[in-house]
């Protein structure tokens, strides 16, 4: 197959890293894969082993013909359908409209209807654009069952399931894990609103008031910003860690706190932490609730309630038996997210899409 992978830019995100991993594996299996980006084809955070080229969204018809155009943003859907350079396949790693819904609610609460109306109108327009992209007759691939269900429920379309996975060889539990420590790990960029890192930091602030010995380790894609620096909560900060260093942190810290809202499409740090035997406290959202059944692999808290998150973290740190249970259960759950399962699912899905498209054209 000849496959175009179309992305907005080459900045680091967890979802984009997964897209690149699939591109590498498809190329390794003998397919002709090119990554096309709207901005800056230079990638400094990952060794990309397939060609990376620049394109303009309003000139997609100039791209070479391909079997598959795998794209990440709903705004790419209409231009790709018009360009007819390959079967448009939307690789959905999170429903962008959920972030808009949250933002509208926050504006309403903070500004009221009259003062907030102009910005709420802008957000409504953005949501309308996102929904139009999903409504178009592109093929859909989603990384989580809850996203498949959302696409079926909201847009009346079926989506293939291709779950994300862990890189091979890095994420595994230590030979011996201590359950006596009190180090909280918070992963994610403060600049991405739906990650709600500020909620996790507030929870740690509350927790530190009662536990002066508590330590906070932070990991993000960017250097520490000024707002987080002024909080003076972070004992250790890392940016753009590779998988080995990230796995070492999961094995060293004691509990992961993750506070994302329902925009989160998969939540790979949760699986990474569980694979390393690290207990997790996460927000009660579909992405985190549906890694396995029963969903007893983490403790769940409401979105946007740092005080509840702090209390739950404190209770877990005090309960060695529960930490041991979560550690063992997490390793068991994470075993289902091995790379071969994900890579094979993507390979088989794209072959199925091309075969069905050929049959439709022949008919």
N, C-alpha and C positions, 0 to 999 in steps of 0.2 A: 504493500500500500504506500501511496505518497500522502504524507500527512503534514498539514500546516497547523502549527500551534500558535494561536494569536493571543497576545497579552497587551495590557495597557502600557506597562513599563517593566523595567527589570529590578525595581526596588524589592528588598526582601520582604516576603510575607510567608507564613507557614503554608498557605494554600499554593502560592507560586512555587515554593520548594517542591511540593508534591507534584505539581504539573511538570516541572523540569525532570523529576525522577522518572515519571512516566515517559517523557520524551526520550530520555537516555535508554530506558529499557526497550522501548519500541524500536529504536535505532539498533540496539544490540541484537534484537531478533530479526534484523534484516530489512526493516522498513525504512523508507526514505523520509526523514523527519527534518523539518526546518522550523525554528522558533521565529516568529515575526512579532516585533514590538513597535508600539507607537512612539516610544521615546527611548533614546539611549541604549544601543545594543551592547554596551559594555557591562559585564557582570563581574563584580569583584568578590562576591560572597560565596560563590559556588563554582566548582570546576564544571563548566557546561561543555559537553562533548558533542554537541550537534551545532550546525550553523545557526547563528543568530543574526537576523537582518531587520532593517527598519521598514515600516510601511506607513501609509497614510490612509486613514479610515475612509476618506471620500474617493480613494483611488484603488479600491480592492480589486477591481476588474483587471488591473495590471499584474496581479499575482499570477504565477504559473498555475496551470490547472492541477488539481489534486483530487484524491479520493475523499479525504476528510479534512474539514476545517474545524479544529477543536478550539473553541474560544471561551474566555473566562468572564466576559461582561455582557449583560443583556443588551446594552446599546450596540453591540457588534451584530446582533441578530438581523436587523433589517438590511444593513449594507451588504452582509454576506448573502442573504437571499437574493438581493438584486444583482450582485456580482456574478453569481453562478459559477464560482471557481472550484467548488467542491461541496460535499454534503455538510451543511452547518450543524455542528454538534456543540451544544452548550454544556460545558463542564461546570456544574453548580456545586460550589463548596460552601455555600451559605446564602440564604435568601436576603438580598440587599434591602428589600422592602421592609423587613423587620426593624432595621435601624431607623428608617424614616418614621415608622409608627412610634417608636420610642422618642424620637426627637420632637415630633409634633406634640406628644403628651408633655414633654418637659417644657416646651415653649408655652403651652397653654397654662401650665401650673405656675411658671415663673412670671409671665407677662400678662396673662389674661387674654380674652378674645380680641379686644379692640387693639391693644398695643402689639400683641403677638401676631395679628392677622397677616401682615406682609410676609413675615418669615415663614409662617405656617403655609401660606399660599405657595411660596417657593418650594417648600418640602412636599406639598401635595403634587406640584408639577413634576418633581423628581420621582415621586412614587408612581405617578401615571406613566412616566417614561419607562421605569423598571417593569411595571406590569405589562405594558405593551410589548416589551422585549420577550417576556415569558409567554405571552399569549400567541406569539408568532409560531408557525409550524416548523420549528427546528427540532432536531432530536435532542433529548435531554439525558445527561448522565449526572447522577448525584452521589455524593460521598457518604451519605448516611440515610438509613431507612426513613427517618423522620422528614428528611428533605424530599424523598420520593413521595411520601404521603402528602406533604404540603403541596407539591406541584400537582398531584392528582386532584386534591381537594379544591385548590384555589384556581387552577387553570385547566382542569379537565384533561390533562395529558399524563401519559405514563413515562416514567424515567427509569433508565437502567441504573442499577446499583453497582458502583465501583468503590468500595471502602478504602479510606486512607490506610497507611501502614507504617510500621516502624522500620527505619534503616536496619539492615542485618548486621548483627555482631556487636552492637553497642549497648542496647537497653536490656539489662538483665540485673537481677538483684545481687547485692554483695554477698560474699560468703557468710558474713556475720553482720547483722544490722543491730545497732544499739537503739533501744527504745527509751533511753533515759534523757535524751536531749530535748531542747526546746528551740529549734531553729525553724522558722517559717520561710518557705520559698514562694515568691510571687513572680510570675512570668507574664510578660506582655508589655506592649508599648503604651505609655501614658497618652500618646497622641491619637489613639484610636478609641473613640468614645465608647463603642459598644463592648470593649474589653473591660471597662469599668475598673481599671486598675486603681483609681482613686478610692473606690469602695474598699478594696483589699488593703490599701495603705491606711485608711482610716480604722479598719478593724485591727490592724497591727498596732496603731497608735493607742487604741483603747486597751489592747491586751498588754502592751508594755507598761501602762500605768500600774497594773496589778502585778506584773511580772518583770521586774527590772532586768533580769538575766536573759530575757527573750532576745533572740537575734533574728534579723531580717536579711535575707539574701534576695537580690533582685536581678532579673535577667530581662533584657529588652533588645530590640533591633538597633536602638539609638543610644548615644551617651545620655547620662542622667540629665534631665532638664532642670531648669532653675526652680520650678515649683516643687519638685520632689526634693531637691537639695535643701531648700528652706525648711522642709519638714524635719530634717535631721533624724530620720527614722532608720535609714538604710545602713546596715553594718558592712555590706559587701555588695558591689554592683558589677555586673558583667554585661557586655554588649556583643552581639553577633557571635555567640559561641558555636563551635562545631559540635557534631553529635557526640563525640567522645567526651569532651569537656562538659556538655550538658548532662550526659548520663552520669558522669562522676558527681555532679551537683545533686542530682536526684538521689544518688546513693548516700550522699553525705548529709543532706538536710533531713528534717524530721517530718514535716507535713507540707503539702502543697495547698495554697489558698488561691482559688480562681473564682472571679466574680463576674464573668461575662453575662450579658443579657441574651435574649433569644435570637439575636442576629447570628450568634456563633453557629457555624455550620457543622463542625466536627469536634474541635477541641483536642488537638493532638497532644498538648502537654499533659492532659489527664492520662492518656494511654501510656505516654512515655514514663510518667511518674509511677503508674501502677506496675509497669514492666520491671521497674527498678525496686519494687517492693515498698514504695513510698505511700503512706496514707494520704488521702485526698479529702479536702472539704471544698465543695463546688456549689455553684448556684443551681437551683432547681429549674433547669431548662431542658427542652427535648434533646439537644445534642448530648448532654451529659447523662441523661436518664436512660439512654437506649443503647449503651455499649454492650449490655448483656442482660439476660434474665436469669434469676431475679436481680434487681438493681440494688444489691446490698454491698457493692464494691466501694462506696464512698458515702460521706455524710453530705446531705443537701440542705441548702438554706435559701430563703427567698432572695430574689434579685433586689438590689438597692437597699439592703438593710445591714450596714456594717456592724451594728451592735450585735445582731444575731450571729453574724459570721464570727465576730470576736468571741462570743460566748461558746459557740460550737468548737472553735479552734482550741479554746482553753479547756473545755471538757475533754476533748480528744487527747490533748497533751497530758492530761491527768490520768487517762485510762490506758494503762500499758496493755492490758489484755485486748482491748478493742483495736489498738494500734497494730498489735500482732495479727489479729484476725483480718483487718483491712489489708495489711501487707501481703498476706498469703492469698487472699481472694483477688487482689489486684493483679498479682502475677498470673493467676489462673485466667482472668478475663483478657489480659493483654496478649496471651498466647494466640488468640484468634486473629490478631492484627499483624501477621507476618507478611513480608513484602511479596512473596511469591503469589499469595492469594490475590492481592490487589493487582499486581502486574498482569497475572493471567486473566483476571476479570476484565481489565481494560483492553487487553489484546483480543479476547474473545468477543467483547462488546463491539469494538470497532469493526471486526470482521463480519459480525452479524448485521451491523448497520449497512455496510457496503453491499453485502449479499442481498439484503432486502431491497435496497435501493435499485440494484441491477434488475431484480425481479419486477419491481414496479415500472421501471422504464421499458422493460421487455413487454409487459402487459399493455 
